[in-house]
């Protein structure tokens, strides 16, 4: 856990790369930012992120991370964690230096429900005068190996990166007017990075219907009301000279602000209880988090009319990061595992269909399925190891193999044994198994094959 916390902090520094060494002659212009990104936002847009890459100075936050996190873990764990931080910072600094050298400055990331459930994100990089577009395209990276349809396109004075289907949709988009954008950028403040939650009125209605509400307890009936009460949210973040994080939530009126504040306070109280339990399990994490009452107070937003506001300083922001990022990393890993299981199920179904058409004989190899079955090539790529063209190991069962529910047919390919692994069986089911249990099942499956 100790190393995960520090690694997550390094990832935050790498991905956000936010600072405050701004061009002194240039003023923060919320209206200009809104005008730049508005043409690419549809009615289903949920989130807009923006980073000014010319405002980069990671070291103040990095220094504080190193002061805060070495208190945790054994000396070996501390050394490994610091190595992760140094590596992440070096990568971030080089990428940002190359980006700005190529003439890049602003980078927007947009999340739209139009891209769900497959690939909801796309990137917009406005081209400054004299910028090297091809160099920036190269920095954005080659097509995603896990998603070959992802690509970068240069259009007029911007670079767009995303799925081809998304980019084609943007080419035909007639963007609606978004007056709240400039207001949200203004509320985020003169910071190097801003994150805006800006759902349209129609999207808020959809979310209100989709969000579950607890039937009883402190959160009874709050799911839909929260979606309706938040018109938009603006976050502003800086890393230099000190890490600071500001949040502004806009509601329809003062009554809605008070209601939302009550819901948030209940959530903070519940979070405090859950965190107290975790601190008991991990005392070192407790020393980093500090006084839970003070922390809960710091994370409680103030109500000002129809808005809620929150300001966190460096240590509070890092503590929030230490709480949120491990949970996010765990959720992302779980989602990736589910995608891998889905791939395995597609492969297994294709194998069964193949066997039905070939006198109960399974295919000689998995690539044979690409020629004879309706199986996309992406199904053979393990999302947990997308660098491998074929990310699964195939164990061809013998004709009429006994115990199909126990007969291993395919499993994730790893260079080093993982703690858990996704495995598919001859009856068509797939599951995540502890590696030791998988090894036993694989050995038994091979023994049954040899017995035939």
C-alpha positions in Angstrom: 0.0 0.0 0.0 2.8 2.4 0.9 4.4 2.2 -2.6 1.0 2.5 -4.3 0.3 5.8 -2.5 3.6 7.3 -3.6 3.4 5.9 -7.1 -0.1 7.4 -7.5 1.2 10.7 -6.3 3.9 10.5 -9.0 1.3 9.7 -11.6 -0.7 12.7 -10.6 2.3 14.9 -11.0 3.1 13.3 -14.4 -0.4 13.5 -15.8 -1.4 17.0 -14.6 2.1 18.6 -14.8 0.7 21.8 -13.4 2.7 24.9 -12.2 2.6 28.6 -11.9 5.6 30.0 -13.7 3.3 31.8 -16.2 4.3 34.1 -19.0 4.2 37.3 -17.1 3.0 39.3 -20.0 -0.1 37.1 -20.6 -3.2 37.3 -18.5 -5.5 34.4 -17.7 -8.4 34.7 -20.2 -11.4 32.6 -19.3 -13.4 33.8 -22.3 -10.6 32.9 -24.7 -10.3 29.4 -23.3 -14.1 28.9 -23.6 -14.1 30.2 -27.2 -11.2 27.8 -28.1 -12.8 24.6 -26.9 -16.6 25.3 -27.4 -16.6 24.2 -31.0 -15.7 20.7 -30.0 -18.4 20.2 -27.2 -21.7 18.5 -27.9 -24.8 18.3 -25.7 -23.4 15.1 -24.1 -20.2 16.6 -22.9 -19.5 16.0 -19.2 -16.0 17.1 -18.5 -13.4 19.5 -19.9 -9.8 19.6 -18.7 -7.2 22.2 -19.6 -3.5 22.5 -18.9 -1.2 25.4 -19.8 2.0 23.5 -20.4 4.1 26.7 -20.3 3.4 26.9 -16.6 5.4 24.0 -15.5 7.6 23.7 -12.4 7.1 20.3 -10.7 9.8 20.6 -8.1 7.9 22.4 -5.2 5.3 19.6 -5.1 7.8 16.9 -5.7 9.9 18.1 -2.8 6.9 18.0 -0.5 6.0 14.5 -1.7 9.4 13.4 -0.8 9.1 15.0 2.6 5.7 13.5 3.3 5.9 9.9 2.0 9.3 8.6 3.2 7.8 8.3 6.6 5.9 5.3 5.3 7.1 1.8 4.9 10.4 0.0 5.3 13.7 1.6 4.0 13.5 -0.6 0.9 9.9 0.5 0.2 10.8 4.1 0.7 13.7 3.8 -1.7 11.6 2.1 -4.3 8.8 4.7 -3.9 11.2 7.6 -4.3 12.7 5.9 -7.4 9.1 5.8 -8.8 8.7 9.5 -8.1 12.0 10.4 -9.7 11.2 8.4 -12.8 7.7 9.8 -13.2 9.0 13.4 -12.8 11.8 12.9 -15.3 9.4 11.5 -17.9 7.0 14.4 -17.3 9.7 17.1 -17.5 11.1 15.7 -20.7 7.6 15.4 -22.3 6.6 18.9 -21.3 9.9 20.3 -22.5 9.6 18.6 -25.9 5.9 19.8 -26.1 6.7 23.4 -25.4 9.9 23.3 -27.6 7.6 22.2 -30.5 5.5 25.3 -29.8 2.7 23.6 -27.8 1.0 25.5 -25.0 -2.6 24.6 -24.2 -3.9 21.0 -24.0 -7.6 20.2 -23.6 -9.1 16.8 -22.7 -12.8 16.3 -23.2 -15.1 13.5 -21.9 -18.4 13.1 -23.7 -21.2 10.6 -23.1 -21.3 10.4 -26.9 -18.2 8.2 -26.7 -19.6 5.7 -24.1 -19.2 2.9 -23.5 -16.1 2.4 -25.6 -13.8 5.5 -25.7 -15.3 8.7 -24.2 -12.1 10.8 -24.3 -10.5 13.0 -26.9 -7.7 15.6 -26.9 -7.6 19.0 -28.5 -4.3 20.9 -28.8 -4.6 24.4 -30.3 -1.7 25.2 -32.6 0.2 28.4 -31.7 1.8 30.4 -34.5 5.0 28.7 -35.6 4.2 25.5 -33.8 5.6 22.2 -35.2 2.4 20.3 -35.7 4.0 17.0 -36.6 6.4 17.1 -33.6 3.4 17.5 -31.3 1.5 14.7 -33.1 4.5 12.5 -32.4 4.5 13.5 -28.7 0.8 12.7 -28.4 1.8 9.2 -29.3 1.2 6.6 -32.0 -2.2 4.9 -32.3 -3.1 3.2 -29.0 -2.0 -0.5 -29.2 -5.0 -1.5 -27.2 -7.2 0.5 -29.6 -5.8 0.7 -33.1 -8.5 3.1 -34.2 -7.1 5.9 -32.0 -5.2 8.5 -34.0 -4.2 12.2 -34.2 -5.4 14.5 -36.9 -4.3 18.0 -37.8 -7.2 20.2 -38.7 -6.8 23.9 -39.5 -5.3 25.4 -36.3 -5.7 22.4 -34.0 -4.6 18.8 -33.4 -7.3 16.3 -32.4 -6.5 13.0 -30.9 -9.1 10.2 -30.3 -10.9 7.4 -32.0 -11.6 7.8 -35.7 -15.3 7.6 -35.1 -15.1 10.4 -32.6 -13.0 12.6 -34.9 -15.4 12.0 -37.7 -18.3 13.0 -35.4 -16.4 16.2 -34.4 -16.0 17.1 -38.1 -19.8 17.1 -38.5 -20.6 18.7 -35.2 -22.6 21.9 -34.9 -21.7 22.8 -31.4 -24.3 24.5 -29.2 -23.6 27.7 -27.4 -22.1 27.1 -23.9 -22.3 30.4 -21.9 -21.4 28.5 -18.7 -18.0 27.6 -20.0 -16.5 31.1 -19.5 -18.1 31.4 -16.1 -16.6 28.0 -15.0 -13.2 28.9 -16.3 -13.4 32.2 -14.5 -14.5 30.4 -11.3 -11.6 28.0 -11.5 -9.3 31.0 -11.3 -5.9 31.9 -12.7 -4.4 28.5 -12.3 -2.3 26.4 -14.7 -4.9 23.6 -14.9 -8.6 23.6 -14.8 -11.2 20.8 -14.7 -14.8 21.6 -15.5 -17.8 19.5 -15.0 -20.3 21.1 -17.5 -23.3 18.9 -18.3 -26.0 20.3 -20.4 -29.6 20.6 -19.1 -30.6 17.5 -21.0 -27.6 15.6 -19.7 -28.4 16.6 -16.1 -31.9 15.1 -16.6 -30.4 11.9 -17.9 -28.0 11.7 -15.0 -30.8 12.4 -12.5 -32.6 9.3 -13.8 -29.5 7.1 -14.0 -28.0 7.9 -10.6 -29.2 5.5 -7.9 -30.7 6.8 -4.7 -30.4 5.0 -1.4 -33.9 3.8 -0.3 -33.1 4.7 3.3 -30.5 6.2 5.6 -28.7 9.5 5.4 -28.5 9.5 1.6 -32.1 8.4 0.9 -33.3 10.0 -2.3 -30.2 12.1 -2.9 -28.9 10.5 -6.2 -31.2 12.4 -8.6 -31.3 15.6 -6.6 -27.5 15.9 -6.6 -27.4 15.7 -10.4 -30.1 18.4 -10.6 -28.5 20.7 -8.1 -25.0 20.9 -9.7 -25.2 23.1 -12.8 -21.4 23.0 -13.2 -18.3 22.5 -11.2 -14.9 24.2 -11.7 -11.6 23.0 -10.3 -8.4 25.0 -10.5 -5.0 23.6 -9.5 -1.4 24.8 -9.2 1.8 23.1 -8.1 4.0 26.2 -7.8 5.0 28.0 -5.7 2.8 25.8 -3.5 0.3 23.1 -4.4 -3.2 24.6 -4.2 -6.6 23.2 -5.2 -9.8 25.2 -5.6 -13.3 24.0 -6.3 -16.4 26.0 -7.1 -19.8 24.3 -7.4 -22.6 26.3 -9.1 -26.2 25.5 -8.2 -29.6 27.0 -9.4 -30.2 28.9 -6.2 -29.3 29.3 -2.5 -31.7 26.6 -1.4 -30.1 24.1 -3.8 -26.7 25.1 -2.5 -27.8 24.4 1.1 -29.2 21.1 0.1 -26.1 20.1 -1.8 -23.9 21.2 1.2 -25.9 19.0 3.5 -25.4 15.9 1.2 -21.7 16.6 1.0 -21.3 17.0 4.7 -23.0 13.6 5.2 -20.6 12.1 2.7 -17.6 13.6 4.5 -18.9 12.2 7.8 -19.3 8.8 6.3 -15.8 9.0 4.6 -14.3 10.0 7.9 -15.7 6.8 9.5 -14.4 4.6 6.7 -11.0 6.3 6.7 -10.7 5.8 10.5 -11.1 2.1 10.0 -8.4 2.1 7.3 -6.1 4.1 9.5 -6.4 1.4 12.2 -5.3 -1.2 9.7 -2.4 1.0 8.3 -1.0 3.2 11.1 1.7 4.6 8.8 -1.1 6.0 6.5 -2.7 7.4 9.6 0.4 9.4 10.4 0.4 10.8 6.9 -3.3 11.7 7.0 -3.1 13.3 10.5 -6.0 14.6 12.5 -9.2 13.2 10.9 -11.4 16.0 12.4 -9.1 18.7 11.0 -9.0 16.9 7.7 -12.8 16.6 7.5 -13.2 20.3 8.3 -10.7 21.3 5.6 -12.6 19.3 3.0 -16.0 20.8 3.9 -17.0 23.4 1.3 -18.3 26.8 2.3 -21.7 28.0 1.1 -21.8 31.5 -0.5 -25.3 32.2 -2.0 -25.9 29.8 -4.8 -22.3 28.5 -4.8 -20.1 26.1 -2.8 -16.4 26.8 -2.6 -13.4 24.8 -1.3 -9.7 25.6 -1.1 -7.0 23.1 -0.2 -3.4 23.9 0.5 -0.4 21.7 -0.4 -0.6 19.2 2.4 -4.4 18.9 2.2 -4.2 18.4 -1.6 -1.6 15.7 -1.2 -3.6 13.9 1.5 -6.7 14.0 -0.8 -4.5 12.6 -3.5 -3.4 9.8 -1.2 -7.0 8.9 -0.5 -8.5 9.2 -4.0 -5.8 7.9 -6.4 -5.4 4.4 -4.9 -9.2 4.0 -5.1 -9.1 5.2 -8.7 -6.2 2.9 -9.6 -8.1 0.0 -8.0 -11.3 0.8 -10.0 -9.3 1.1 -13.2 -7.6 -2.2 -12.6 -11.0 -3.8 -12.0 -12.4 -2.3 -15.2 -9.4 -3.6 -17.1 -9.9 -7.1 -15.7 -13.5 -7.0 -16.8 -12.4 -6.2 -20.3 -10.0 -9.0 -20.3 -12.7 -11.4 -19.1 -15.0 -10.1 -21.9 -12.2 -10.8 -24.4 -11.8 -14.4 -23.1 -15.5 -15.0 -23.3 -15.6 -13.9 -26.9 -12.7 -16.2 -27.7 -14.3 -19.1 -25.9 -17.6 -18.6 -27.7 -15.8 -18.5 -31.0 -14.0 -21.7 -30.1 -17.2 -23.5 -29.2 -18.8 -22.3 -32.5 -15.8 -23.5 -34.4 -15.9 -26.9 -32.6 -19.6 -27.3 -33.5 -18.7 -26.7 -37.2 -15.7 -29.1 -37.1 -16.9 -32.3 -35.5 -16.1 -31.1 -31.9 -12.5 -30.2 -32.8 -11.3 -27.0 -31.3 -9.1 -24.7 -33.6 -5.4 -25.4 -34.0 -4.6 -21.9 -32.7 -6.5 -18.7 -31.8 -5.6 -16.8 -35.0 -7.5 -19.5 -36.9 -10.6 -17.9 -35.3 -10.0 -14.6 -37.1 -10.4 -16.4 -40.4 -13.4 -18.7 -39.6 -15.3 -16.9 -36.9 -16.8 -13.5 -36.3 -14.1 -12.6 -33.8 -12.4 -9.1 -33.9 -8.6 -9.1 -33.7 -8.9 -6.8 -30.7 -10.3 -9.7 -28.7 -7.0 -11.4 -28.8 -5.2 -8.4 -27.2 -5.1 -8.4 -23.4 -6.0 -4.9 -22.2 -3.8 -5.6 -19.1 -0.8 -6.1 -21.4 -1.7 -4.3 -24.7 1.9 -4.4 -26.0 1.4 -8.1 -26.9 -0.4 -8.7 -30.3 -1.8 -11.9 -28.9 -2.3 -11.5 -25.2 -3.6 -15.0 -24.3 -2.1 -18.4 -24.2 -4.2 -21.1 -25.9 -4.4 -24.7 -24.6 -6.2 -26.7 -27.2 -8.4 -29.3 -25.5 -8.6 -32.8 -27.0 -11.8 -33.9 -28.8 -14.4 -34.8 -26.2 -12.4 -33.6 -23.3 -14.0 -34.5 -19.9 -15.0 -31.9 -17.3 -15.3 -28.9 -19.6 -16.0 -26.6 -16.7 -12.5 -27.4 -15.4 -10.6 -27.6 -18.7 -8.4 -24.6 -19.2 -8.6 -23.3 -22.8 -7.0 -19.9 -22.7 -5.4 -17.6 -20.1 -3.6 -14.3 -20.0 0.0 -14.3 -21.2 2.5 -12.9 -18.6 6.3 -12.7 -18.6 6.3 -12.8 -14.8 3.6 -14.7 -12.8 1.0 -12.2 -11.5 -0.9 -12.6 -8.3 -4.2 -13.2 -10.1 -4.9 -14.1 -13.7 -7.9 -14.3 -16.1 -8.7 -17.8 -17.3 -11.2 -19.2 -19.8 -12.6 -22.8 -19.7 -14.0 -25.2 -22.3 -17.6 -24.7 -21.1 -17.4 -21.1 -22.1 -17.0 -19.4 -18.7 -14.1 -17.2 -17.6 -13.0 -16.1 -14.2 -10.2 -14.4 -12.2 -8.1 -16.9 -10.3 -5.3 -16.8 -7.8 -2.2 -17.8 -9.6 -1.5 -20.9 -7.5 -5.0 -22.2 -8.1 -4.6 -21.5 -11.8 -1.4 -23.5 -12.0 -3.1 -26.5 -10.5 -6.0 -26.2 -12.9 -3.6 -25.8 -15.8 -1.6 -28.9 -14.8 -4.8 -31.0 -14.5 -6.0 -29.8 -17.8 -2.8 -30.7 -19.6 -2.9 -34.1 -17.9 -6.4 -34.8 -19.2 -5.2 -33.7 -22.7 -2.3 -36.1 -22.6 -4.4 -38.9 -21.3 -6.5 -38.8 -24.5 
